[in-house]
Amino acid sequence: MWRQPKTVWSVAFACVVAFMGIGLVDPILKPIADELGASPSQVSLLFTSYMAVMGVAMLVTGFVSSRIGAKRTLLLGLAIIIVGAGLAGMSDTVGAIVGFRAVWGLGNALFIATALATIVSAARGSVAQAIILYEAALGLGIAAGPLVGGALGGISWRGPFFGVSALMAVALVATWVTLPAANERPHPTPISAPLKALRHRGLLTVGLTALLYNFGFFTLLAFTPFPLDMSAHGTGLVFFGWGLLLALASVVVAPWVQRHVGTFTGMVVALLGFAAILAVMAVFTEDKRVLVVGVVLAGGFLGVNNTLITETVMKVSPVERGVASAAYSFVRFSGGAVAPWLAGTLGERSVHIPFWVGAGAVVLAVAVLSTGHSFVRTIDAEPGHGAEPLDSETEAEAVTVGSA
């Protein structure tokens, strides 16, 4: 599995850097607010603009890549990230940083929507082994983001932005040199296909579940650094632990949970566990020890839920899986876009309220998921308990969009 061509490693490296962008700004949220005189709600828009644009862009990534090809889509996405991250690091106002984070989100959507299908087509060995490589890159990126952000942010809050821009420039050159152009273009995908897919009740139910769950997810990610009130390096280490446990749970724990208790039950337990952690953090917000332990432990529940809900998206509806995943991502990222701003605004009134709201939203997600339990339970009745290897580039691309 590890004896792969240069193309696989170059794209995998770019995947690591792309997923670093999710948690990279965590350690520098407070330094940006302090230096630029911004409020928590204003700084939280760094997440809001990034997630909002990424969510909307997911509706058109299939339309674009099916017309210009995978290599050009990857290079275009990388180029946009380089520009967005670099200009964000050069900005002197929160508004400008928020705007360039939106540009970054557009590039990220174009890149990650194509990356796994590229790895699958170029990798040696089985598709399942290629998926493991991708999951390893994803987990490493999520875990490394806060750590790199904390290290560079300890020098200057601009450091993480310039760091990503430089690393993506290396990834762009490597991808351009090592990735051959496809001999033929994929079948064009209609731009309206993802929205039409939401007519299926099972897919819409899972999407709404993820939207509500993302309120808790991004409350944890975007607001916790403020009551935590640590240095950029310290905050980075805390969220590194969170990302590390999330990656471990996604790759190792989630498949075990799925085999032994089932997809629906596993998601319910993971969501309720996450809600309980947010509730404890709401009660003991002034205790930094509770916040640190809560953040790290939350990674385990989030990792399990992420993997199970992605599997559900791929199998819950009869529509083409790449289209279903794009539709699902569009719905859930709207929750990711609103949650950071809402948490920051509520946190200016009381540091306890955002965690209570996040916990309530996650509990509500369980209630919504329960209305579609018949759709989800059918996954466990399939051969391989929903864990069989993917057998096509289309399904691999579906995982990419669903995991982003």
N, C-alpha and C positions, 0 to 999 in steps of 0.2 A: 504493500500500500504506500510505503514511503519512497519508493523508487519511481518518481513521477517526472514527466518532462518539465522543462523550464516554464512553459506556458502555465501549467497548473500552479507552480510555486509563485509566479509573478501575480497571478490573479488572486491567489490565496493571501499573499502579502497585502494587496490592495484591499481585500475584504477586512483584514485585521484593522487597517487604518480607517476604513469607512465606518466600521462599527465602534471604533474608539470615539467617534464624534458624538455618540449618544451620551456618554458620561464625562466627556472631556471637560466640559464647562462647569461641572459640579464644583470642583475646588475653587474656581475663580469667581463664582457668583457674588460672594460677599466682598472680595477685593475690588471687583468692578463697581459694585454699589458704593463702597467707601470712597474710591478714588474719583468716580464720576458724579458723586452726589445723587445717586438714584435710589428709589425705594425698592423693596423686595418685589412688588408687583411689576415694576418696570423692568427689572433685571430678569424676571421669570419669562418675559416675552422672548428671550433668547431661545427658550424651548418651544414656546407657542408658535413663533414664525417658522421655525425649523420643521416642526411636526405638521403644521397646517399645510405648508407647501408640499411636503413629502406626501401627505395623504392625498391631496388633489392630483399631484403628479402621477400617483399610482394608477389613476384612471387612464393615463395616456402613454405609460411606458410600453405596454404591449403594442399599441398602435405605432409608436416610433420604432421600436426594435424590430418589428415584423416588416418594416419597410427599408430601413437603412442597414440592418444586420447587427449581429451581436458585437463584433469588434468596434464598429463605429459608435455604437451606443455606449459601450464601456468607456471608450476614449472621450466621448463627449461628456459623460458624467464625471469622469476624473478631472477634465479640464475645468468644468464649472465649479467643482469643489475647490480646486486650487485657487481660482479667482475669488470665490466667496470667502474662504478662510483667510486668504492673504489680505483682502480688503477689510475684513472684520478686525484683523490685528492692527491695521493702520488707522482705524477710526478713533475719534475722540469724543463721540457721543453715544449714549445707549441706543438712541434711535437708529443711528447708522449701523451699529453692531447687529441690532435686531434685523435690519433689512438685509445685511449680507449673510446672516445666518439663514434667512429664507432662501437666498441664492444657493447656499450650501445644501439645503434640504432638497432643492430641485436636482442638483447633481447627484446627491446620494440616492435618490429614487431611481434615476436612470441607471446608475451603476449596480446597485444591489438587486434590481429586478432582472438583471442579465447574468450576474456573476456565477451563480451556482450551475445554471445550464451550461455555461462555458467550461467550468471545471469538470462537469460530468462528461461532456463530449471529448475533452482532451485527456482525461485521466486514464491511467492504466489500471486494470483490475475491474472489479464489479462496481455497479452504481452505488451499492451500499457503502463501499469503501470510500468512494468519492464524497458521499454525503458526510461520512465521518470527518474527512478532511475539512469540509466546509464548516461543520459544526465546531470543530476545533478552532478554526480561524475566527468564527463568530464569537465563541466563548473567550478566546484570548483578547479579541478586540474590546469586548464589553468590560472585561476585567482590567485591561491595561489602560483604558481611557482615563479613569479617575487618577490612576497612579502617574501617568505621563502628565496629565493636567496639573496635578499637585506639584510635581517636580519642576516643570517649566513655569507654572504659576507662582512658585516661590521666588522666582527671579523677577518676573513681570507678568501681569495678567495678559499681556499681549503674546507671551511666549507660546501657549498652547495653540493659538491660531496660526502663528508662523510655522510651528512645528508640523501641524497637519498639512499645511500648504506645501512644505518642503518634502515631506514623506510621500504625499500624493504625486508630486512631480516625478519622484523616483519611480513610483508605481506606474505612472503614465508611460514613461520611457520603456520600462520593462515590458508592459503589456503591448505596446506598439511594436517592439522588436520581436517578442516571442510568440505572439498570438497570430496565427495565419487567418486570412479572411476566409469566410465561408464560401463554398463553391456555388451555393444557391441560397436565395433568400427564403425565410420562412413564409408560411401562408399569412397574408395580411389579416390583422384582427380589427374588427369594427370598433370605433371609439366609444360607441354606445353600449358595447357588450357588458362591461362591469355593472352599469346601472340597471340594465335589464335583469342581470343575475340576482339582484336583490329582491326580486319578486318571489323567490323561493323562501318559504317561511323558515326552514331550518337554517339557511345561510344568514338570513336577516337576524334571527334570534342569536346566533353565535356572534355576529358582528356587534349587536347591541350589548351583549354580555361583555365583549372585549372593550367597548367604548366605556362602559361603567367601571370596569376593572382598571382601565387606564387612568381613571381619576385618582385611584389609590396609588398606582404605580408612579405617576409623575408628581403627585404630592410628595411622596417619599424622595423622589429624585431631585425635584426642583426647589422644594421648600426646606427640607431638613437641614441643609447647610447653614441656614440663618439661626435657628435656635441652637444648633450644634456649636456655632461660633468658635471654630478652630482655625488654625493656619491653613493655607492652601495645601501644604504637604500633609498635614494631619487629616484633613477632609479627604484628600486623595487616597490615603491609606485605608480609611474606613470604607469608602466606596469600592476600593480594590477588593477588600474582603467580601463585600456584597456581590461584586461581579464574579469573583472566583467561585463562590458558592452557587450562584445562579448558573454558571457554566457547568459545574459538576452535576447539579441537579437535572439540568436539561439533557445531558448526554447519558448519565448513569442512572439516576434515581427515577426519572420519568418513565422509561421503558419498563422498569421493575414494577412501578405503581400500576401502569396500564395492564400488565399481564396478571397481576394479582387481585386488583380491586375493580378494574374497568375504567374506561375513559371518563364516563359521566361522574362516577363517585370520586375518582381521582381529582377531577377539576373542582368539584364541590369542596372536598377536604382542603385542597390547596388554597382556594379562595377564602374559605372561612378562617383558615390559619393565618393568612395575610391580613384579613380584617381584624382578627384578634390582636395581632402585633401592632397595627395602626391604633387600635383602641388603647392599648397599654402605653404607647408613645404619646397619645393625647392626654392621658392622666398624669404621666411623669415627664412632661416636656422639659421641665427645668433641670432634670437629672441627665447629664450628658452620658453617663454610663448606660442608662436605659436606651437612649437614642442610638448609641454606638452598637449595642447588642441587637436592638430592634432592626436596624438597617441591615446588618450582616445576616441575621436569621431570615429576614424577609426574602433575601436572595434565593434561599432554598425553595420556598413556596412559589416564588415567581418563576423559577426555572422549570419546576414541574408543570405549572399551569401553561407556560408558554409552549412547551413541547406538545402537550395534550391538545391544546386548543388549535394549534397549527395542523395537527393530524386530523382533527375534527373538520376544519375548514376544507381540507382536501377531499373529504369523503361524505360530507353531510348533504350535498346537493348533486343533482344529475348534470349540472352545467360543466363546461370545460374547466378543469381545475385551475389553470393559470388565470382564467377570467374570474373564477370564484374567489381566488385569493386576492386579486386586485380589488374586487368589490369589498371584500372583508377589510382589507387594509385601509381603504378610503373611509369606511365607517368608524373603525376603531381609532384611527389617528386623529379624528375630530375630537375624541375624548382627550387624547394626548395633547392636543393644541389648547383646549380650554382649561384643563386642570392646572397647569403651572400658573397661569394668570390668576385664576380663581383662588388658588392656595395663597399666592402672594398677597392678594387683596384682603382676604380674610385674616391672614396672619398679621396684617398691620393693625387689626382690631384686637386679636388675641392669638397667641402662639398655639393655643390648644385647638382652636376651631378647625384649621385645615386638616388635622389628623382625624378629628371626629367626622368631618364631611367625607374624607377619603374612605374611612372605615364603613360609613353608611352606604357609600356608592358601591363598594365591593360586595356588601351584603345584598344590595339590590341587584347586583349582577348575578348572584346565585339564584335569586327569585326569578329573574328573566330566563336564565339558563334552564330552570326547572320546567318552564312552560314548553320547552322544546326537547324534553328528556327522551321522548320516543325517537326523535331523529338521531340523537347522539348515541343512544344505546344500540342502534343498528350497527355502529362501527365495531363494537365488541363481538358481534356475531359473525363478522367477516373472517375469512381464513387468515391465520397469522395474528389474530387479535388486533388488527389494525397496525401491525408493526412490520408487515412484509416490505422488502426492499422496493424502491421505486424502479420502474422499468422503462422510463422514457425521459427525454429532455423536457417535455412539457410538464410532467409531474415534478421534475427537479426544479423547474422554474417556479412552480406553484409553492414549493417549500421556501424558496428564496423570498418571494413576496410575503408569504405568511409569517416568516420569521423576522422580518425586518423591524 
